[in-house]
Amino acid sequence: MLISNVNVQNYRGLRDLSVPVSSFGCIIGENNAGKSSILQALDIFFSGPTLKDSDFYDTQKPLRIEVTLDEIKDEDLARLAEEHRGRIEKVATGGRLTLSRVYPAPGKGTLRQVDDVPANRKYWPSSVQEMVAGKRGDELKESAVYSFPELRETLPPKPTQKDVKEAIAALADSLHESQRTRGDVDLPTGMEKSIQALLPEVIYIPAVKELSDDLKTSESASFGKLLGILVEQIKPQLADVDELFGKLRGYLNVEELPDGGVNDGRLDEVRNIEKLVEGNLQAAFPDTRVSIEIPPPDLKSVLSNATITVDDGVRGAFKSKGDGLRRSVTFAILRTYAELRTAMLDRSATAKSRPYLLLFEEPELFLHPRAQKQLFEALRVFSQDHHVLVSTHSTSFYSPQATGTFVKIAKDRSTSPPSAVAYPIDLSHLKAKDQFQMIRQENNDAAFFFGQSPSGGGRQ
């Protein structure tokens, strides 16, 4: 599976920006052009955090991030639970699935599917559901015929809501292509949660700045994920651990059975604690019941909590060290991954693992030029199994032979406020590669990275 395109609307300095993406992509541009905002928008799409007013380019408009997934294969669908696989296959037409995360206003956003839909929203399932809600019989038919007069003769005298929905769906399917458009539609119930196993998991490594506590936490979490990928190499030797965790789950929690029943094999002490808490609560609220749930760790969470202690004269966790040393630890982990990956002859054991999306801001920071080239090679190997997108000011982090997509971001000052504009070069085609190499020859690095903005009349 590949992420092939990202479109961001109304996020910070990104008014409406489309960027092609590949398994290894590179973004360049001068400071404050919008490079970091693209990486942050991808992180927002996959994690769905709460957003603030300051995240909106225009607070009067919705914020929308669209991601296209291509080449979805059977091995990708195999990561899904069997009961969810079929319905995701239905929406991933031809191995392609386009999703959007929409924020109508500050707060939480909603994951939607982008599909070919009727231009008139009255045909949309959400509008139909609103129309039929709470209605039946004559009232239901009258409401349906008012919106869709052509159904007067086709609906039964006393239609059910299902009858009405199916009839309107048939009308929608028969619309001419001139009456259709691309739009955001609701995912089938429960799919937003089930689809996560199909999507890559984000590792976001921000550029070193005046780190807030939130950013430090994010950096530490990303470091833990990277280290967890390495430690996953030992999973085949821990085949019995999942069985042990299963037993632990049974000792701590009531288990739901496939037939809808329950199995309470908890430890007597756990049941007793629950009973005592419930009894004390019922002294004030007699009709209440208490269930204590103690989710045990799984192997992935255990491995992802691994950390590294560094002794550079003062022994301490890596996150307590300086910026340069922290970056070098990340560099060492990625190089180790590349070495282990190259040494592995049998890749079948990890082929079904959920991929990662590594978003790496300015990976060249604190690294000698020779080390930058070594890190680039490690990222190239990492991108063979996962997705990599970097923003950089260094010529060491792109190559026609390794970087699939290359995008220059500049500031368009003709808009108010100024917004980002993208100049993509698709390096997967020979002609584009030749063009890219010509640009490298004709421009020195400074001109290539920091050419004037569109309104300044400079060469791009």
For each residue, the residues with C-beta under 8 A, 3 or more apart:
1: 69 70 71 72 73 76 198 355
2: 21 22 23 69 70 71 387
3: 6 21 22 67 68 69 70 200 357 387
4: 20 21 22 68 69 70
5: 18 19 20 21 66 67 68
6: 3 18 19 21 38 41 42 45 65 66 67 68
7: 16 17 18 19 64 65 66
8: 11 14 16 17 19 37 38 41 64 65 66
9: 14 15 16 17 61 62 63 64 65 66
10: 14 15 16 56 57 58 61 62 63 64
11: 8 14 37 40 41 44 55 56 57 63 65
12: 34 37 40 54 55 56 57
13: 32 34 37 57 411 417 418 419 420
14: 8 9 10 11 17 34 37 38 41 57 419 420
15: 9 10 57 58 415 419 420
16: 7 8 9 10 419
17: 7 8 9 14 34 38 419 420 421 422
18: 5 6 7 422
19: 5 6 7 8 25 27 38 405 407 422 424
20: 4 5 25 405 407 424 426
21: 2 3 4 5 6 25 387 389 405
22: 2 3 4 25 403 404 405 427 428
23: 2 383 384 386 387 388 404
24: 379 380 383 387 388 389 402 403 404 405
25: 19 20 21 22 388 389 390 403 404 405 406 407
26: 389 390 391 392 397 398 403 405 406 407
27: 19 35 38 39 389 390 391 392 407 408 409
28: 35 391 392 393 398 406 407 408 409 448 449
29: 33 34 35 391 408 409 410 449 450
30: 33 410 411 449 450
31:
32: 13 411
33: 29 30 409 410 411 420
34: 12 13 14 17 29 37 38 409 411 419 420
35: 27 28 29 38 39 361 391 409
36: 39 40 206 207 361 391
37: 8 11 12 13 14 34 40 41 420
38: 6 8 14 17 19 27 34 35 41 42 389 391 409 420
39: 27 35 36 42 43 204 359 361 389 391
40: 11 12 36 37 43 44 204
41: 6 8 11 14 37 38 44 45 65
42: 6 38 39 45 46 65 67 202 357 359 389
43: 39 40 46 47 202 204 359
44: 11 40 41 47 48 49 51 65 101 109
45: 6 41 42 48 65 67 99 101
46: 42 43 199 200 201 202 357
47: 43 44 202
48: 44 45 101 108 109 111
49: 44
50: 106 107 108
51: 44 55 56 63 103 106 107 109
52: 55 106
53: 56 59 106
54: 12
55: 11 12 51 52 63 103 106
56: 10 11 12 51 53 59 61 63 103 106
57: 10 11 12 13 14 15 61 63 417 419
58: 10 15 61
59: 53 56 106
60:
61: 9 10 56 57 58
62: 9 10 102 103 104 105
63: 9 10 11 51 55 56 57 102 103 109
64: 7 8 9 10 100 101 102 103 184
65: 6 7 8 9 11 41 42 44 45 100 101
66: 5 6 7 8 9 98 99 100 114
67: 3 5 6 42 45 98 99 100
68: 3 4 5 6 96 97 98
69: 1 2 3 4 72 92 96 97 98 99 198 199
70: 1 2 3 4 95 96
71: 1 2 95
72: 1 69 76 77 92 95 96 97 198
73: 1 76 77 95
74: 77 78
75: 78 79 351 352
76: 1 72 73 79 198
77: 72 73 74 80 85 88 89 92 198
78: 74 75 85 352
79: 75 76 197 198 352 353 354
80: 77 84 85 88 194 195 197 198
81: 84 85 194 197
82: 85
83: 86
84: 80 81 87 88 190 191 194 195
85: 77 78 80 81 82 88 89
86: 83 89 90
87: 84 90 91 188 191
88: 77 80 84 85 91 92 97 191 194 195 198
89: 77 85 86 92
90: 86 87
91: 87 88 97 113 115 187 188 191
92: 69 72 77 88 89 95 96 97
93: 96 97
94:
95: 70 71 72 73 92
96: 68 69 70 72 92 93
97: 68 69 72 88 91 92 93 113
98: 66 67 68 69 113 114 115
99: 45 66 67 69 111 112 113 114 195
100: 64 65 66 67 111 112 113 114 184
101: 44 45 48 64 65 109 110 111 112
102: 62 63 64 109 110 112 184
103: 51 55 56 62 63 64 106 107 108 109
104: 62
105: 62
106: 50 51 52 53 55 56 59 103
107: 50 51 103
108: 48 50 103
109: 44 48 51 63 101 102 103
110: 101 102
111: 48 99 100 101 187 192 195
112: 99 100 101 102 184 185 186 187
113: 91 97 98 99 100 184 185 186 187
114: 66 98 99 100 182 183 184 185
115: 91 98 182 183 185
116: 180 181 182
117: 123 124 180 181 182 183 185
118: 121 122 123 124 172 175 179 180 181
119: 179 180 181
120: 123 179
121: 118 124 127
122: 118 127 128 147 148
123: 117 118 120 127 128 168 171 172 175
124: 117 118 121 127 128 183 185
125: 128 129 165 169 185 186
126: 129 130 185 186
127: 121 122 123 124 130 131
128: 122 123 124 125 131 132 164 165 168 169
129: 125 126 132 133 165
130: 126 127 133
131: 127 128 135 143 144 147
132: 128 129 135 140 143 144 161 164 165
133: 129 130
134:
135: 131 132 139 140 143 161
136: 139 140 160 161
137: 140 141 158
138: 141 142 158
139: 135 136 142 143
140: 132 135 136 137 143 144 159 160 161 164
141: 137 138 144 145 155 157 158 159 164
142: 138 139 145 146
143: 131 132 135 139 140 146 147
144: 131 132 140 141 147 148 151 155 159 164 167 168
145: 141 142 148 149 151 152 155
146: 142 143 149
147: 122 131 143 144
148: 122 144 145 151 167 168 171
149: 145 146 152
150: 154 171
151: 144 145 148 154 155 164 167 168 171
152: 145 149 155
153:
154: 150 151 167
155: 141 144 145 151 152 159 163 164 167
156: 159 163
157: 141
158: 137 138 141
159: 140 141 144 155 156 163 164 167
160: 136 140 163 164
161: 132 135 136 140 164 165
162: 165 166
163: 155 156 159 160 166 167
164: 128 132 140 141 144 151 155 159 160 161 167 168
165: 125 128 129 132 161 162 168 169
166: 162 163 169 170
167: 144 148 151 154 155 159 163 164 170 171
168: 123 128 144 148 151 164 165 171 172
169: 125 128 165 166 172 173
170: 166 167 173 174
171: 123 148 150 151 167 168 174 175
172: 118 123 168 169 175
173: 169 170
174: 170 171
175: 118 123 171 172 179 180
176: 179 180
177: 180
178:
179: 118 119 120 175 176
180: 116 117 118 119 175 176 177
181: 116 117 118 119
182: 114 115 116 117
183: 114 115 117 124
184: 64 100 102 112 113 114
185: 112 113 114 115 117 124 125 126
186: 112 113 125 126
187: 91 111 112 113 191 192 195
188: 87 91 191
189:
190: 84 193 194
191: 84 87 88 91 187 188 194 195
192: 111 187 195 196
193: 190 196
194: 80 81 84 88 190 191 197
195: 80 84 88 99 111 187 191 192 198 199
196: 192 193 199
197: 79 80 81 194 354
198: 1 69 72 76 77 79 80 88 195
199: 46 69 195 196 354
200: 3 46 354 355 356 357 386 387
201: 46 225 354 355 356 357
202: 42 43 46 47 356 357 359
203: 222 225 226 356 357 358 359
204: 39 40 43 218 222 359
205: 219 222 330 358 359 360 361 363
206: 36 209 211 215 218 219 361
207: 36 361 362 365 391
208: 211 323 326 327 362 365 366
209: 206 215
210:
211: 206 208 215 216 219
212: 215 216
213: 216 217
214: 217 218
215: 206 209 211 212 218 219
216: 211 212 213 219 220 319
217: 213 214 220 221
218: 204 206 214 215 221 222
219: 205 206 211 215 216 222 223 319 326
220: 216 217 223 224 319
221: 217 218 224 225
222: 203 204 205 218 219 225 226
223: 219 220 226 227 307 318 319 326 329 330 333
224: 220 221 227 228 304 305 306 307
225: 201 203 221 222 228 229 304 356
226: 203 222 223 229 230 330 333 334 337
227: 223 224 230 231 304 306 307 308 333
228: 224 225 231 232 300 303 304 305 306
229: 225 226 232 337 356
230: 226 227 233 333 336 337 340
231: 227 228 234 303 306
232: 228 229 235 300 303 350 353
233: 230 340
234: 231 237 238
235: 232 238 239 299 303 349
236: 239 349
237: 234
238: 234 235 241 299
239: 235 236 242
240: 243 244
241: 238 244 245 299
242: 239 245 246 298 299
243: 240 246 247
244: 240 241 247 248
245: 241 242 248 249 296 297 298 299
246: 242 243 249 250
247: 243 244 250 251
248: 244 245 251 252 296
249: 245 246 252 253 255 295 296
250: 246 247 253 255 263 265 266
251: 247 248 265 266 267 270
252: 248 249 266 267 270 294 296
253: 249 250 266 293 294 295
254: 262 263 264 266 291
255: 249 250 262 263 264 265
256: 260 261 262
257: 260 261 262 263
258:
259:
260: 256 257
261: 256 257
262: 254 255 256 257
263: 250 254 255 257
264: 254 255 271
265: 250 251 255
266: 250 251 252 253 254 270 271
267: 251 252 270 271
268: 271 272
269: 272 273
270: 251 252 266 267 273 274 292 294
271: 264 266 267 268 274 275
272: 268 269 275 276
273: 269 270 276 277 292
274: 270 271 277 278 290 291 292
275: 271 272 278 279
276: 272 273 279 280
277: 273 274 280 281 290 292
278: 274 275 281 282 288 289 290
279: 275 276 282 283
280: 276 277 283
281: 277 278 284 285 288 290
282: 278 279 285 286 287 288
283: 279 280
284: 281
285: 281 282 288
286: 282
287: 282
288: 278 281 282 285
289: 278
290: 274 277 278 281
291: 254 274
292: 270 273 274 277
293: 253
294: 252 253 270
295: 249 253
296: 245 248 249 252
297: 245 301 302
298: 242 245 301 302
299: 235 238 241 242 245 302 303
300: 228 232 303 304
301: 297 298 304 305
302: 297 298 299 305 306
303: 228 231 232 235 299 300 306
304: 224 225 227 228 300 301
305: 224 228 301 302
306: 224 227 228 231 302 303
307: 223 224 227 317 318
308: 227 317 318 329
309: 315 316 317 318
310: 315 316 317 318 321 325 329
311: 314 315
312: 321 325
313:
314: 311
315: 309 310 311
316: 309 310 320 321
317: 307 308 309 310 320 321
318: 223 307 308 309 310 321 325 326 329
319: 216 219 220 223 326
320: 316 317
321: 310 312 316 317 318 325 326 329
322: 325 326
323: 208 326 327 365 366
324: 327 328 366
325: 310 312 318 321 322 328 329
326: 208 219 223 318 319 321 322 323 329 330
327: 208 323 324 330 331 365 366 367
328: 324 325 331 332 366 367
329: 223 308 310 318 321 325 326 332 333
330: 205 223 226 326 327 333 334
331: 327 328 334 335 367 371 374 375 378
332: 328 329 335 336
333: 223 226 227 230 329 330 336 337
334: 226 330 331 337 338 375 378 379 382
335: 331 332 338 339 374 375 378
336: 230 332 333 339 340
337: 226 229 230 333 334 340 341 378 381 382
338: 334 335 341 342 377 378 381 382
339: 335 336 342 343
340: 230 233 336 337 343 344
341: 337 338 344 381 382 384 385
342: 338 339 381
343: 339 340
344: 340 341 347
345:
346: 349
347: 344 350 351
348: 351
349: 235 236 346
350: 232 347 353 385
351: 75 347 348
352: 75 78 79
353: 79 232 350
354: 79 197 199 200 201
355: 1 200 201 385 386 387
356: 200 201 202 203 225 229 386 387
357: 3 42 46 200 201 202 203 386 387 388 389
358: 203 205 379 382 386 387 388 389
359: 39 42 43 202 203 204 205 389
360: 205 363 379 388 389 390 391
361: 35 36 39 205 206 207 390 391
362: 207 208 365 391 392 393
363: 205 360 367 372 375 376 379 390 392 394 397
364: 367 372 375 392 393 394 396 397
365: 207 208 323 327 362
366: 208 323 324 327 328
367: 327 328 331 363 364 371 372 375
368: 371 372
369: 372 373 396
370: 373 374
371: 331 367 368 374 375
372: 363 364 367 368 369 375 376 394 396 397
373: 369 370 376 377 396
374: 331 335 370 371 377 378
375: 331 334 335 363 364 367 371 372 378 379 396
376: 363 372 373 379 380 396 397 399 402
377: 338 373 374 380 381
378: 331 334 335 337 338 374 375 381 382
379: 24 334 358 360 363 375 376 382 383 388 390 397
380: 24 376 377 383 384 399 402
381: 337 338 341 342 377 378 384
382: 334 337 338 341 358 378 379 385 386 388
383: 23 24 379 380 386 387 388 402
384: 23 341 380 381
385: 341 350 355 382
386: 23 200 355 356 357 358 382 383
387: 2 3 21 23 24 200 355 356 357 358 383
388: 23 24 25 357 358 360 379 382 383
389: 21 24 25 26 27 38 39 42 357 358 359 360
390: 25 26 27 360 361 363 379 397
391: 26 27 28 29 35 36 38 39 207 360 361 362
392: 26 27 28 362 363 364 396 397 398
393: 28 362 364 449
394: 363 364 372 397
395: 398 440 445 448
396: 364 369 372 373 375 376 392
397: 26 363 364 372 376 379 390 392 394 403
398: 26 28 392 395 402 403 406
399: 376 380 402 403
400: 403 427 433 436 437
401:
402: 24 376 380 383 398 399
403: 22 24 25 26 397 398 399 400 406 427
404: 22 23 24 25 427 428
405: 19 20 21 22 24 25 26 424 425 426 427 428
406: 25 26 28 398 403 424 425 427 436
407: 19 20 25 26 27 28 422 423 424 425
408: 27 28 29 422 423 424 425 451 460
409: 27 28 29 33 34 35 38 420 421 422 423
410: 29 30 33 420 421 423 451 452 453 454 460
411: 13 30 32 33 34 418 419 420 421 453
412: 415 418 419 420 421 453 454 455
413: 418 453 454 455 456
414: 454 455
415: 15 412 418 419
416:
417: 13 57
418: 13 411 412 413 415
419: 13 14 15 16 17 34 57 411 412 415
420: 13 14 15 17 33 34 37 38 409 410 411 412
421: 17 409 410 411 412 454
422: 17 18 19 407 408 409
423: 407 408 409 410 460
424: 19 20 405 406 407 408
425: 405 406 407 408 432 435 436
426: 20 405 429 432
427: 22 400 403 404 405 406 432 433 436
428: 22 404 405 432
429: 426 432 433
430: 433 434
431: 434 435
432: 425 426 427 428 429 435 436
433: 400 427 429 430 436 437
434: 430 431 437 438
435: 425 431 432 438 439
436: 400 406 425 427 432 433 439 440
437: 400 433 434 440 441
438: 434 435 441 442
439: 435 436 442 443 448
440: 395 436 437 443 448
441: 437 438
442: 438 439
443: 439 440 447 448 451 459
444: 447 448
445: 395 448 449
446: 449 450
447: 443 444 450 451 459
448: 28 395 439 440 443 444 445 451
449: 28 29 30 393 445 446
450: 29 30 446 447
451: 408 410 443 447 448 458 459 460
452: 410 456 457 458 459
453: 410 411 412 413 456 458
454: 410 412 413 414 421 460
455: 412 413 414
456: 413 452 453
457: 452
458: 451 452 453
459: 443 447 451 452
460: 408 410 423 451 454
